[in-house]
Amino acid sequence: MRQFETKVENCLIKLEYSEQTKNIFLTRFEIHKSLSSEKYQDLFIKSVLDLLVEENCKVVPTCPIVVAFFKKHRSEYKHLLPAGITI
């Protein structure tokens, strides 16, 4: 398993993923309970998705937190979903 990660206020935020061809499966999101505000979640997920846009990847969110982010920001990121995947 691979992961994107960052530290905020000395606490780790990470998003685990697996890769198949050009599809990135976002599988597990972890954030320290002291940082569990939606602000930190959204900023981190947005930065990961923006990076994946630059890399021309398609994204399959399987983690509930990332699925919720996609639903909230559908118009911005629906182009990242592979054909046949809807959220």
Summary of the structure (lengths in Angstrom):
residues: 87
radius of gyration: 12.4
end to end distance: 23.7
largest distance: 39.6
contacts: 222
relative contact order: 0.17
helix: 41%
strand: 34%
